Amino acid sequence: MTNPNKRELERIPSPMPSLGAELVVGPRELELVTAAVRGRRSVGLDDLVDFIHAQGSASLSLSDLERRSGYSSRQLQRLFRARFDCTPMQFVRRTRLEEGLRLLQIARAGDSVVAVSRSIGYRSASALSADFQRRYGMKPSMVLRQPKL
């Protein structure tokens, strides 16, 4: 009788047959390996990226992403590094900054950096300004003041 709490493990041939070893992986890892071998995008990661984009001003932590995806923090680190060349939280920040830039570019008279910063999940305009300057090399207020087409 098998233990119901024990993850099913599967043996797959090693990618380095000369070593004569097998890899032992669980179902989620097998799904990722299979997807990678077939050239598909990571299963579950696309849903997580969609979730991040949909969060707007909601506070997100690495723990939130772990719970949402079912991946461990280390797995998320590896997946995001391989796919986006950054950590999950750097991806969240980059996504928010891109949305902030878009909102600043289409802002109407009376819109403010404070309003934009809150709408993309920053607690203060100064935090947005520091991240924005690091990423784009200019202050968000400069983008806000640029003439609109």
N, CA, C and O atoms as a GROMACS GRO file, in nm:
protein
  596
    1MET      N    1   0.084  -0.118   0.000
    1MET     CA    2   0.000   0.000   0.000
    1MET      C    3   0.088   0.124   0.000
    1MET      O    4   0.186   0.131   0.075
    2THR      N    5   0.054   0.222  -0.084
    2THR     CA    6   0.136   0.342  -0.094
    2THR      C    7   0.088   0.446   0.005
    2THR      O    8  -0.030   0.451   0.041
    3ASN      N    9   0.178   0.528   0.047
    3ASN     CA   10   0.148   0.636   0.139
    3ASN      C   11   0.081   0.749   0.061
    3ASN      O   12   0.143   0.802  -0.031
    4PRO      N   13  -0.043   0.789   0.095
    4PRO     CA   14  -0.112   0.893   0.018
    4PRO      C   15  -0.048   1.030   0.032
    4PRO      O   16  -0.072   1.117  -0.052
    5ASN      N   17   0.033   1.053   0.135
    5ASN     CA   18   0.099   1.182   0.154
    5ASN      C   19   0.229   1.194   0.075
    5ASN      O   20   0.283   1.303   0.061
    6LYS      N   21   0.277   1.084   0.025
    6LYS     CA   22   0.403   1.081  -0.048
    6LYS      C   23   0.378   1.117  -0.195
    6LYS      O   24   0.290   1.061  -0.259
    7ARG      N   25   0.456   1.210  -0.246
    7ARG     CA   26   0.442   1.248  -0.387
    7ARG      C   27   0.485   1.133  -0.475
    7ARG      O   28   0.581   1.062  -0.446
    8GLU      N   29   0.412   1.116  -0.583
    8GLU     CA   30   0.453   1.014  -0.680
    8GLU      C   31   0.578   1.064  -0.750
    8GLU      O   32   0.584   1.178  -0.795
    9LEU      N   33   0.677   0.979  -0.758
    9LEU     CA   34   0.801   1.014  -0.825
    9LEU      C   35   0.813   0.932  -0.951
    9LEU      O   36   0.766   0.818  -0.958
   10GLU      N   37   0.877   0.990  -1.049
   10GLU     CA   38   0.893   0.920  -1.175
   10GLU      C   39   1.040   0.925  -1.215
   10GLU      O   40   1.109   1.024  -1.191
   11ARG      N   41   1.085   0.820  -1.274
   11ARG     CA   42   1.224   0.816  -1.320
   11ARG      C   43   1.228   0.848  -1.468
   11ARG      O   44   1.154   0.790  -1.548
   12ILE      N   45   1.314   0.940  -1.503
   12ILE     CA   46   1.333   0.973  -1.644
   12ILE      C   47   1.481   0.959  -1.676
   12ILE      O   48   1.565   0.975  -1.588
   13PRO      N   49   1.512   0.928  -1.801
   13PRO     CA   50   1.654   0.912  -1.838
   13PRO      C   51   1.730   1.042  -1.817
   13PRO      O   52   1.676   1.151  -1.836
   14SER      N   53   1.853   1.028  -1.778
   14SER     CA   54   1.937   1.145  -1.757
   14SER      C   55   1.964   1.215  -1.889
   14SER      O   56   1.978   1.149  -1.992
   15PRO      N   57   1.972   1.350  -1.887
   15PRO     CA   58   2.010   1.421  -2.008
   15PRO      C   59   2.157   1.395  -2.045
   15PRO      O   60   2.201   1.433  -2.153
   16MET      N   61   2.231   1.332  -1.955
   16MET     CA   62   2.371   1.300  -1.980
   16MET      C   63   2.388   1.149  -1.966
   16MET      O   64   2.434   1.101  -1.863
   17PRO      N   65   2.350   1.073  -2.071
   17PRO     CA   66   2.352   0.927  -2.062
   17PRO      C   67   2.489   0.870  -2.025
   17PRO      O   68   2.496   0.761  -1.968
   18SER      N   69   2.595   0.940  -2.057
   18SER     CA   70   2.727   0.887  -2.027
   18SER      C   71   2.748   0.867  -1.878
   18SER      O   72   2.834   0.788  -1.837
   19LEU      N   73   2.670   0.938  -1.796
   19LEU     CA   74   2.682   0.922  -1.652
   19LEU      C   75   2.607   0.799  -1.603
   19LEU      O   76   2.629   0.751  -1.492
   20GLY      N   77   2.518   0.748  -1.688
   20GLY     CA   78   2.442   0.627  -1.654
   20GLY      C   79   2.347   0.646  -1.538
   20GLY      O   80   2.316   0.550  -1.467
   21ALA      N   81   2.299   0.767  -1.517
   21ALA     CA   82   2.210   0.792  -1.404
   21ALA      C   83   2.071   0.829  -1.453
   21ALA      O   84   2.050   0.862  -1.570
   22GLU      N   85   1.977   0.823  -1.362
   22GLU     CA   86   1.841   0.865  -1.390
   22GLU      C   87   1.809   0.984  -1.300
   22GLU      O   88   1.866   0.997  -1.192
   23LEU      N   89   1.718   1.068  -1.345
   23LEU     CA   90   1.669   1.177  -1.262
   23LEU      C   91   1.541   1.130  -1.195
   23LEU      O   92   1.459   1.063  -1.258
   24VAL      N   93   1.524   1.164  -1.070
   24VAL     CA   94   1.400   1.132  -1.001
   24VAL      C   95   1.330   1.264  -0.975
   24VAL      O   96   1.382   1.351  -0.905
   25VAL      N   97   1.210   1.278  -1.032
   25VAL     CA   98   1.137   1.404  -1.022
   25VAL      C   99   0.993   1.378  -0.983
   25VAL      O  100   0.939   1.270  -1.006
   26GLY      N  101   0.931   1.480  -0.924
   26GLY     CA  102   0.790   1.475  -0.890
   26GLY      C  103   0.706   1.518  -1.009
   26GLY      O  104   0.762   1.557  -1.112
   27PRO      N  105   0.574   1.513  -0.998
   27PRO     CA  106   0.485   1.545  -1.109
   27PRO      C  107   0.503   1.686  -1.165
   27PRO      O  108   0.505   1.704  -1.286
   28ARG      N  109   0.517   1.786  -1.077
   28ARG     CA  110   0.531   1.924  -1.124
   28ARG      C  111   0.662   1.942  -1.200
   28ARG      O  112   0.663   2.004  -1.306
   29GLU      N  113   0.770   1.889  -1.147
   29GLU     CA  114   0.899   1.900  -1.214
   29GLU      C  115   0.898   1.827  -1.348
   29GLU      O  116   0.954   1.874  -1.446
   30LEU      N  117   0.832   1.710  -1.350
   30LEU     CA  118   0.823   1.635  -1.475
   30LEU      C  119   0.747   1.716  -1.580
   30LEU      O  120   0.784   1.716  -1.697
   31GLU      N  121   0.642   1.783  -1.537
   31GLU     CA  122   0.564   1.866  -1.628
   31GLU      C  123   0.650   1.979  -1.686
   31GLU      O  124   0.642   2.010  -1.805
   32LEU      N  125   0.732   2.039  -1.601
   32LEU     CA  126   0.820   2.147  -1.647
   32LEU      C  127   0.928   2.096  -1.741
   32LEU      O  128   0.957   2.159  -1.843
   33VAL      N  129   0.988   1.982  -1.707
   33VAL     CA  130   1.091   1.924  -1.792
   33VAL      C  131   1.031   1.888  -1.928
   33VAL      O  132   1.091   1.916  -2.032
   34THR      N  133   0.914   1.826  -1.926
   34THR     CA  134   0.848   1.787  -2.051
   34THR      C  135   0.817   1.909  -2.136
   34THR      O  136   0.838   1.908  -2.257
   35ALA      N  137   0.766   2.015  -2.072
   35ALA     CA  138   0.734   2.138  -2.145
   35ALA      C  139   0.860   2.198  -2.205
   35ALA      O  140   0.858   2.244  -2.320
   36ALA      N  141   0.969   2.198  -2.130
   36ALA     CA  142   1.094   2.256  -2.179
   36ALA      C  143   1.148   2.175  -2.297
   36ALA      O  144   1.195   2.232  -2.396
   37VAL      N  145   1.142   2.043  -2.286
   37VAL     CA  146   1.192   1.958  -2.394
   37VAL      C  147   1.110   1.978  -2.521
   37VAL      O  148   1.164   1.976  -2.631
   38ARG      N  149   0.981   1.996  -2.505
   38ARG     CA  150   0.894   2.016  -2.621
   38ARG      C  151   0.893   2.159  -2.671
   38ARG      O  152   0.827   2.190  -2.770
   39GLY      N  153   0.965   2.249  -2.602
   39GLY     CA  154   0.974   2.387  -2.647
   39GLY      C  155   0.854   2.472  -2.607
   39GLY      O  156   0.836   2.582  -2.660
   40ARG      N  157   0.772   2.424  -2.515
   40ARG     CA  158   0.657   2.502  -2.471
   40ARG      C  159   0.698   2.592  -2.357
   40ARG      O  160   0.803   2.574  -2.295
   41ARG      N  161   0.611   2.689  -2.330
   41ARG     CA  162   0.636   2.775  -2.215
   41ARG      C  163   0.607   2.698  -2.087
   41ARG      O  164   0.535   2.598  -2.089
   42SER      N  165   0.662   2.744  -1.977
   42SER     CA  166   0.646   2.676  -1.850
   42SER      C  167   0.499   2.669  -1.812
   42SER      O  168   0.426   2.768  -1.818
   43VAL      N  169   0.455   2.552  -1.774
   43VAL     CA  170   0.318   2.530  -1.731
   43VAL      C  171   0.299   2.600  -1.597
   43VAL      O  172   0.381   2.581  -1.506
   44GLY      N  173   0.196   2.678  -1.582
   44GLY     CA  174   0.169   2.748  -1.457
   44GLY      C  175   0.233   2.885  -1.450
   44GLY      O  176   0.176   2.974  -1.387
   45LEU      N  177   0.348   2.904  -1.510
   45LEU     CA  178   0.416   3.032  -1.504
   45LEU      C  179   0.338   3.138  -1.580
   45LEU      O  180   0.329   3.252  -1.535
   46ASP      N  181   0.282   3.102  -1.693
   46ASP     CA  182   0.202   3.198  -1.770
   46ASP      C  183   0.082   3.247  -1.691
   46ASP      O  184   0.048   3.366  -1.695
   47ASP      N  185   0.018   3.156  -1.618
   47ASP     CA  186  -0.096   3.194  -1.534
   47ASP      C  187  -0.051   3.289  -1.423
   47ASP      O  188  -0.121   3.384  -1.390
   48LEU      N  189   0.066   3.263  -1.367
   48LEU     CA  190   0.118   3.350  -1.262
   48LEU      C  191   0.151   3.488  -1.316
   48LEU      O  192   0.125   3.588  -1.249
   49VAL      N  193   0.209   3.494  -1.434
   49VAL     CA  194   0.240   3.623  -1.497
   49VAL      C  195   0.110   3.701  -1.523
   49VAL      O  196   0.104   3.821  -1.498
   50ASP      N  197   0.007   3.632  -1.572
   50ASP     CA  198  -0.124   3.697  -1.591
   50ASP      C  199  -0.179   3.749  -1.460
   50ASP      O  200  -0.234   3.859  -1.454
   51PHE      N  201  -0.164   3.671  -1.354
   51PHE     CA  202  -0.208   3.711  -1.221
   51PHE      C  203  -0.136   3.838  -1.177
   51PHE      O  204  -0.199   3.931  -1.126
   52ILE      N  205  -0.004   3.844  -1.196
   52ILE     CA  206   0.075   3.962  -1.158
   52ILE      C  207   0.026   4.085  -1.233
   52ILE      O  208   0.008   4.191  -1.175
   53HIS      N  209   0.004   4.069  -1.363
   53HIS     CA  210  -0.043   4.182  -1.444
   53HIS      C  211  -0.180   4.231  -1.399
   53HIS      O  212  -0.209   4.350  -1.407
   54ALA      N  213  -0.264   4.140  -1.352
   54ALA     CA  214  -0.401   4.174  -1.314
   54ALA      C  215  -0.411   4.237  -1.174
   54ALA      O  216  -0.518   4.286  -1.137
   55GLN      N  217  -0.305   4.236  -1.097
   55GLN     CA  218  -0.314   4.279  -0.958
   55GLN      C  219  -0.320   4.430  -0.938
   55GLN      O  220  -0.365   4.476  -0.832
   56GLY      N  221  -0.276   4.508  -1.035
   56GLY     CA  222  -0.284   4.654  -1.021
   56GLY      C  223  -0.217   4.703  -0.895
   56GLY      O  224  -0.095   4.691  -0.880
   57SER      N  225  -0.296   4.760  -0.805
   57SER     CA  226  -0.240   4.823  -0.685
   57SER      C  227  -0.229   4.727  -0.567
   57SER      O  228  -0.185   4.768  -0.459
   58ALA      N  229  -0.267   4.603  -0.583
   58ALA     CA  230  -0.262   4.508  -0.471
   58ALA      C  231  -0.118   4.481  -0.430
   58ALA      O  232  -0.028   4.472  -0.514
   59SER      N  233  -0.098   4.468  -0.302
   59SER     CA  234   0.034   4.435  -0.249
   59SER      C  235   0.064   4.288  -0.282
   59SER      O  236  -0.021   4.202  -0.259
   60LEU      N  237   0.182   4.261  -0.334
   60LEU     CA  238   0.222   4.124  -0.366
   60LEU      C  239   0.354   4.093  -0.299
   60LEU      O  240   0.447   4.174  -0.301
   61SER      N  241   0.363   3.975  -0.241
   61SER     CA  242   0.489   3.928  -0.183
   61SER      C  243   0.527   3.797  -0.250
   61SER      O  244   0.448   3.737  -0.323
   62LEU      N  245   0.649   3.755  -0.225
   62LEU     CA  246   0.694   3.627  -0.280
   62LEU      C  247   0.607   3.514  -0.225
   62LEU      O  248   0.578   3.418  -0.296
   63SER      N  249   0.566   3.525  -0.101
   63SER     CA  250   0.476   3.424  -0.041
   63SER      C  251   0.343   3.418  -0.115
   63SER      O  252   0.288   3.309  -0.134
   64ASP      N  253   0.291   3.534  -0.156
   64ASP     CA  254   0.166   3.536  -0.234
   64ASP      C  255   0.184   3.461  -0.365
   64ASP      O  256   0.097   3.385  -0.407
   65LEU      N  257   0.298   3.483  -0.430
   65LEU     CA  258   0.325   3.416  -0.557
   65LEU      C  259   0.344   3.266  -0.538
   65LEU      O  260   0.301   3.187  -0.622
   66GLU      N  261   0.407   3.227  -0.429
   66GLU     CA  262   0.423   3.084  -0.398
   66GLU      C  263   0.287   3.018  -0.380
   66GLU      O  264   0.259   2.913  -0.438
   67ARG      N  265   0.201   3.082  -0.298
   67ARG     CA  266   0.068   3.025  -0.274
   67ARG      C  267  -0.013   3.017  -0.403
   67ARG      O  268  -0.081   2.917  -0.428
   68ARG      N  269  -0.006   3.120  -0.484
   68ARG     CA  270  -0.084   3.124  -0.607
   68ARG      C  271  -0.039   3.018  -0.707
   68ARG      O  272  -0.121   2.955  -0.773
   69SER      N  273   0.092   2.998  -0.717
   69SER     CA  274   0.147   2.909  -0.820
   69SER      C  275   0.165   2.764  -0.775
   69SER      O  276   0.162   2.672  -0.856
   70GLY      N  277   0.184   2.745  -0.646
   70GLY     CA  278   0.216   2.611  -0.597
   70GLY      C  279   0.364   2.579  -0.605
   70GLY      O  280   0.405   2.469  -0.567
   71TYR      N  281   0.445   2.672  -0.654
   71TYR     CA  282   0.590   2.653  -0.660
   71TYR      C  283   0.653   2.701  -0.530
   71TYR      O  284   0.596   2.785  -0.460
   72SER      N  285   0.769   2.648  -0.497
   72SER     CA  286   0.845   2.700  -0.383
   72SER      C  287   0.913   2.829  -0.427
   72SER      O  288   0.920   2.859  -0.546
   73SER      N  289   0.961   2.904  -0.330
   73SER     CA  290   1.029   3.030  -0.365
   73SER      C  291   1.152   3.003  -0.451
   73SER      O  292   1.181   3.079  -0.544
   74ARG      N  293   1.223   2.896  -0.421
   74ARG     CA  294   1.343   2.862  -0.501
   74ARG      C  295   1.305   2.826  -0.645
   74ARG      O  296   1.372   2.868  -0.739
   75GLN      N  297   1.196   2.749  -0.661
   75GLN     CA  298   1.151   2.714  -0.796
   75GLN      C  299   1.112   2.841  -0.871
   75GLN      O  300   1.145   2.857  -0.989
   76LEU      N  301   1.041   2.930  -0.804
   76LEU     CA  302   1.001   3.056  -0.869
   76LEU      C  303   1.124   3.137  -0.910
   76LEU      O  304   1.129   3.193  -1.019
   77GLN      N  305   1.224   3.142  -0.821
   77GLN     CA  306   1.347   3.215  -0.853
   77GLN      C  307   1.410   3.160  -0.981
   77GLN      O  308   1.449   3.236  -1.070
   78ARG      N  309   1.420   3.026  -0.989
   78ARG     CA  310   1.482   2.963  -1.106
   78ARG      C  311   1.399   2.987  -1.232
   78ARG      O  312   1.455   3.020  -1.338
   79LEU      N  313   1.267   2.971  -1.222
   79LEU     CA  314   1.182   2.988  -1.340
   79LEU      C  315   1.186   3.131  -1.392
   79LEU      O  316   1.199   3.152  -1.513
   80PHE      N  317   1.176   3.229  -1.303
   80PHE     CA  318   1.178   3.369  -1.346
   80PHE      C  319   1.315   3.408  -1.399
   80PHE      O  320   1.326   3.483  -1.496
   81ARG      N  321   1.420   3.357  -1.336
   81ARG     CA  322   1.555   3.387  -1.384
   81ARG      C  323   1.575   3.331  -1.525
   81ARG      O  324   1.632   3.398  -1.611
   82ALA      N  325   1.528   3.208  -1.548
   82ALA     CA  326   1.544   3.145  -1.680
   82ALA      C  327   1.460   3.214  -1.787
   82ALA      O  328   1.504   3.228  -1.900
   83ARG      N  329   1.341   3.256  -1.752
   83ARG     CA  330   1.249   3.310  -1.853
   83ARG      C  331   1.262   3.461  -1.870
   83ARG      O  332   1.255   3.511  -1.983
   84PHE      N  333   1.280   3.535  -1.759
   84PHE     CA  334   1.278   3.681  -1.765
   84PHE      C  335   1.409   3.746  -1.722
   84PHE      O  336   1.421   3.868  -1.724
   85ASP      N  337   1.507   3.665  -1.683
   85ASP     CA  338   1.637   3.714  -1.637
   85ASP      C  339   1.624   3.809  -1.518
   85ASP      O  340   1.695   3.909  -1.509
   86CYS      N  341   1.533   3.776  -1.426
   86CYS     CA  342   1.517   3.853  -1.304
   86CYS      C  343   1.447   3.767  -1.200
   86CYS      O  344   1.399   3.657  -1.230
   87THR      N  345   1.440   3.816  -1.077
   87THR     CA  346   1.369   3.745  -0.972
   87THR      C  347   1.219   3.773  -0.986
   87THR      O  348   1.180   3.865  -1.058
   88PRO      N  349   1.135   3.696  -0.919
   88PRO     CA  350   0.991   3.723  -0.927
   88PRO      C  351   0.954   3.864  -0.880
   88PRO      O  352   0.870   3.930  -0.942
   89MET      N  353   1.016   3.910  -0.772
   89MET     CA  354   0.982   4.043  -0.721
   89MET      C  355   1.037   4.154  -0.812
   89MET      O  356   0.976   4.260  -0.822
   90GLN      N  357   1.149   4.130  -0.877
   90GLN     CA  358   1.198   4.226  -0.976
   90GLN      C  359   1.100   4.231  -1.094
   90GLN      O  360   1.077   4.338  -1.150
   91PHE      N  361   1.044   4.117  -1.130
   91PHE     CA  362   0.945   4.113  -1.237
   91PHE      C  363   0.820   4.191  -1.198
   91PHE      O  364   0.765   4.265  -1.280
   92VAL      N  365   0.775   4.176  -1.074
   92VAL     CA  366   0.659   4.252  -1.026
   92VAL      C  367   0.688   4.401  -1.034
   92VAL      O  368   0.605   4.478  -1.084
   93ARG      N  369   0.805   4.443  -0.987
   93ARG     CA  370   0.842   4.584  -0.990
   93ARG      C  371   0.850   4.635  -1.135
   93ARG      O  372   0.800   4.743  -1.166
   94ARG      N  373   0.913   4.557  -1.222
   94ARG     CA  374   0.926   4.597  -1.362
   94ARG      C  375   0.789   4.611  -1.428
   94ARG      O  376   0.764   4.705  -1.503
   95THR      N  377   0.699   4.516  -1.399
   95THR     CA  378   0.564   4.521  -1.455
   95THR      C  379   0.491   4.645  -1.408
   95THR      O  380   0.424   4.712  -1.487
   96ARG      N  381   0.505   4.677  -1.282
   96ARG     CA  382   0.439   4.797  -1.227
   96ARG      C  383   0.498   4.925  -1.286
   96ARG      O  384   0.426   5.021  -1.315
   97LEU      N  385   0.628   4.926  -1.302
   97LEU     CA  386   0.691   5.045  -1.361
   97LEU      C  387   0.647   5.064  -1.507
   97LEU      O  388   0.624   5.177  -1.550
   98GLU      N  389   0.635   4.956  -1.581
   98GLU     CA  390   0.588   4.967  -1.720
   98GLU      C  391   0.445   5.021  -1.724
   98GLU      O  392   0.412   5.103  -1.809
   99GLU      N  393   0.361   4.974  -1.633
   99GLU     CA  394   0.223   5.024  -1.625
   99GLU      C  395   0.223   5.171  -1.581
   99GLU      O  396   0.144   5.251  -1.632
  100GLY      N  397   0.311   5.206  -1.488
  100GLY     CA  398   0.323   5.345  -1.445
  100GLY      C  399   0.364   5.436  -1.560
  100GLY      O  400   0.308   5.544  -1.576
  101LEU      N  401   0.460   5.393  -1.638
  101LEU     CA  402   0.503   5.470  -1.754
  101LEU      C  403   0.387   5.491  -1.851
  101LEU      O  404   0.366   5.601  -1.901
  102ARG      N  405   0.312   5.384  -1.877
  102ARG     CA  406   0.197   5.394  -1.967
  102ARG      C  407   0.094   5.493  -1.914
  102ARG      O  408   0.042   5.576  -1.989
  103LEU      N  409   0.064   5.484  -1.785
  103LEU     CA  410  -0.035   5.575  -1.725
  103LEU      C  411   0.013   5.720  -1.728
  103LEU      O  412  -0.066   5.810  -1.752
  104LEU      N  413   0.140   5.741  -1.702
  104LEU     CA  414   0.195   5.877  -1.706
  104LEU      C  415   0.190   5.934  -1.848
  104LEU      O  416   0.167   6.054  -1.866
  105GLN      N  417   0.211   5.850  -1.948
  105GLN     CA  418   0.210   5.896  -2.086
  105GLN      C  419   0.070   5.933  -2.134
  105GLN      O  420   0.056   6.016  -2.224
  106ILE      N  421  -0.034   5.873  -2.076
  106ILE     CA  422  -0.170   5.903  -2.120
  106ILE      C  423  -0.246   5.988  -2.018
  106ILE      O  424  -0.367   6.009  -2.031
  107ALA      N  425  -0.175   6.037  -1.916
  107ALA     CA  426  -0.238   6.115  -1.809
  107ALA      C  427  -0.304   6.242  -1.864
  107ALA      O  428  -0.258   6.302  -1.961
  108ARG      N  429  -0.412   6.279  -1.798
  108ARG     CA  430  -0.483   6.402  -1.834
  108ARG      C  431  -0.446   6.511  -1.736
  108ARG      O  432  -0.384   6.485  -1.633
  109ALA      N  433  -0.485   6.632  -1.768
  109ALA     CA  434  -0.461   6.746  -1.678
  109ALA      C  435  -0.522   6.714  -1.542
  109ALA      O  436  -0.635   6.665  -1.534
  110GLY      N  437  -0.449   6.741  -1.438
  110GLY     CA  438  -0.498   6.714  -1.303
  110GLY      C  439  -0.451   6.581  -1.246
  110GLY      O  440  -0.457   6.562  -1.125
  111ASP      N  441  -0.405   6.490  -1.330
  111ASP     CA  442  -0.350   6.364  -1.280
  111ASP      C  443  -0.216   6.392  -1.212
  111ASP      O  444  -0.146   6.486  -1.248
  112SER      N  445  -0.183   6.310  -1.114
  112SER     CA  446  -0.059   6.333  -1.040
  112SER      C  447   0.024   6.206  -1.030
  112SER      O  448  -0.026   6.095  -1.050
  113VAL      N  449   0.151   6.225  -0.997
  113VAL     CA  450   0.241   6.112  -0.976
  113VAL      C  451   0.194   6.033  -0.855
  113VAL      O  452   0.205   5.910  -0.854
  114VAL      N  453   0.141   6.100  -0.754
  114VAL     CA  454   0.090   6.031  -0.635
  114VAL      C  455  -0.024   5.937  -0.674
  114VAL      O  456  -0.027   5.822  -0.630
  115ALA      N  457  -0.118   5.984  -0.755
  115ALA     CA  458  -0.231   5.901  -0.798
  115ALA      C  459  -0.183   5.781  -0.879
  115ALA      O  460  -0.230   5.669  -0.860
  116VAL      N  461  -0.089   5.804  -0.968
  116VAL     CA  462  -0.034   5.694  -1.050
  116VAL      C  463   0.038   5.595  -0.960
  116VAL      O  464   0.022   5.474  -0.976
  117SER      N  465   0.119   5.644  -0.867
  117SER     CA  466   0.195   5.554  -0.779
  117SER      C  467   0.100   5.464  -0.699
  117SER      O  468   0.127   5.345  -0.685
  118ARG      N  469  -0.008   5.519  -0.648
  118ARG     CA  470  -0.104   5.437  -0.572
  118ARG      C  471  -0.176   5.338  -0.662
  118ARG      O  472  -0.206   5.226  -0.620
  119SER      N  473  -0.205   5.377  -0.785
  119SER     CA  474  -0.279   5.288  -0.875
  119SER      C  475  -0.198   5.167  -0.921
  119SER      O  476  -0.254   5.068  -0.967
  120ILE      N  477  -0.065   5.176  -0.908
  120ILE     CA  478   0.019   5.063  -0.949
  120ILE      C  479   0.083   4.991  -0.830
  120ILE      O  480   0.174   4.910  -0.848
  121GLY      N  481   0.036   5.023  -0.709
  121GLY     CA  482   0.080   4.946  -0.593
  121GLY      C  483   0.196   5.002  -0.514
  121GLY      O  484   0.249   4.934  -0.427
  122TYR      N  485   0.236   5.125  -0.541
  122TYR     CA  486   0.341   5.188  -0.461
  122TYR      C  487   0.277   5.260  -0.344
  122TYR      O  488   0.171   5.321  -0.358
  123ARG      N  489   0.341   5.254  -0.231
  123ARG     CA  490   0.286   5.319  -0.112
  123ARG      C  491   0.315   5.468  -0.109
  123ARG      O  492   0.247   5.544  -0.040
  124SER      N  493   0.417   5.509  -0.184
  124SER     CA  494   0.449   5.652  -0.187
  124SER      C  495   0.501   5.692  -0.324
  124SER      O  496   0.556   5.610  -0.398
  125ALA      N  497   0.484   5.818  -0.356
  125ALA     CA  498   0.534   5.870  -0.483
  125ALA      C  499   0.686   5.872  -0.484
  125ALA      O  500   0.748   5.857  -0.589
  126SER      N  501   0.747   5.890  -0.367
  126SER     CA  502   0.895   5.893  -0.362
  126SER      C  503   0.954   5.755  -0.394
  126SER      O  504   1.058   5.746  -0.458
  127ALA      N  505   0.888   5.649  -0.349
  127ALA     CA  506   0.936   5.513  -0.381
  127ALA      C  507   0.923   5.488  -0.532
  127ALA      O  508   1.014   5.433  -0.594
  128LEU      N  509   0.810   5.529  -0.590
  128LEU     CA  510   0.795   5.517  -0.735
  128LEU      C  511   0.901   5.598  -0.807
  128LEU      O  512   0.962   5.550  -0.902
  129SER      N  513   0.922   5.720  -0.762
  129SER     CA  514   1.018   5.808  -0.828
  129SER      C  515   1.158   5.748  -0.828
  129SER      O  516   1.228   5.754  -0.929
  130ALA      N  517   1.200   5.691  -0.716
  130ALA     CA  518   1.334   5.631  -0.707
  130ALA      C  519   1.346   5.512  -0.803
  130ALA      O  520   1.444   5.502  -0.878
  131ASP      N  521   1.248   5.422  -0.801
  131ASP     CA  522   1.251   5.306  -0.892
  131ASP      C  523   1.241   5.349  -1.037
  131ASP      O  524   1.310   5.294  -1.124
  132PHE      N  525   1.156   5.446  -1.064
  132PHE     CA  526   1.134   5.495  -1.200
  132PHE      C  527   1.263   5.556  -1.256
  132PHE      O  528   1.300   5.530  -1.371
  133GLN      N  529   1.329   5.638  -1.175
  133GLN     CA  530   1.455   5.699  -1.220
  133GLN      C  531   1.562   5.595  -1.246
  133GLN      O  532   1.638   5.606  -1.343
  134ARG      N  533   1.568   5.494  -1.162
  134ARG     CA  534   1.666   5.387  -1.182
  134ARG      C  535   1.638   5.315  -1.314
  134ARG      O  536   1.732   5.283  -1.387
  135ARG      N  537   1.513   5.290  -1.343
  135ARG     CA  538   1.476   5.212  -1.463
  135ARG      C  539   1.482   5.295  -1.591
  135ARG      O  540   1.536   5.250  -1.691
  136TYR      N  541   1.426   5.417  -1.587
  136TYR     CA  542   1.411   5.496  -1.710
  136TYR      C  543   1.503   5.618  -1.720
  136TYR      O  544   1.507   5.684  -1.824
  137GLY      N  545   1.575   5.649  -1.614
  137GLY     CA  546   1.669   5.760  -1.619
  137GLY      C  547   1.606   5.898  -1.616
  137GLY      O  548   1.671   5.996  -1.650
  138MET      N  549   1.481   5.906  -1.575
  138MET     CA  550   1.414   6.036  -1.561
  138MET      C  551   1.307   6.026  -1.453
  138MET      O  552   1.264   5.916  -1.417
  139LYS      N  553   1.264   6.140  -1.403
  139LYS     CA  554   1.161   6.142  -1.300
  139LYS      C  555   1.024   6.119  -1.362
  139LYS      O  556   1.002   6.159  -1.477
  140PRO      N  557   0.933   6.055  -1.290
  140PRO     CA  558   0.798   6.036  -1.343
  140PRO      C  559   0.727   6.168  -1.373
  140PRO      O  560   0.645   6.176  -1.465
  141SER      N  561   0.759   6.271  -1.296
  141SER     CA  562   0.695   6.402  -1.319
  141SER      C  563   0.734   6.459  -1.456
  141SER      O  564   0.656   6.533  -1.516
  142MET      N  565   0.853   6.425  -1.505
  142MET     CA  566   0.894   6.472  -1.638
  142MET      C  567   0.806   6.409  -1.745
  142MET      O  568   0.766   6.476  -1.841
  143VAL      N  569   0.775   6.281  -1.730
  143VAL     CA  570   0.688   6.212  -1.826
  143VAL      C  571   0.548   6.271  -1.818
  143VAL      O  572   0.482   6.292  -1.920
  144LEU      N  573   0.504   6.298  -1.697
  144LEU     CA  574   0.370   6.354  -1.677
  144LEU      C  575   0.355   6.489  -1.744
  144LEU      O  576   0.249   6.522  -1.797
  145ARG      N  577   0.463   6.570  -1.742
  145ARG     CA  578   0.458   6.705  -1.800
  145ARG      C  579   0.480   6.708  -1.950
  145ARG      O  580   0.458   6.811  -2.012
  146GLN      N  581   0.523   6.596  -2.010
  146GLN     CA  582   0.547   6.596  -2.154
  146GLN      C  583   0.415   6.618  -2.228
  146GLN      O  584   0.309   6.571  -2.186
  147PRO      N  585   0.424   6.690  -2.340
  147PRO     CA  586   0.300   6.712  -2.419
  147PRO      C  587   0.246   6.580  -2.470
  147PRO      O  588   0.321   6.492  -2.512
  148LYS      N  589   0.114   6.567  -2.466
  148LYS     CA  590   0.048   6.444  -2.514
  148LYS      C  591   0.014   6.461  -2.661
  148LYS      O  592  -0.016   6.572  -2.706
  149LEU      N  593   0.018   6.353  -2.733
  149LEU     CA  594  -0.015   6.358  -2.876
  149LEU      C  595  -0.162   6.363  -2.899
  149LEU      O  596  -0.207   6.368  -3.014
   0.00000   0.00000   0.00000
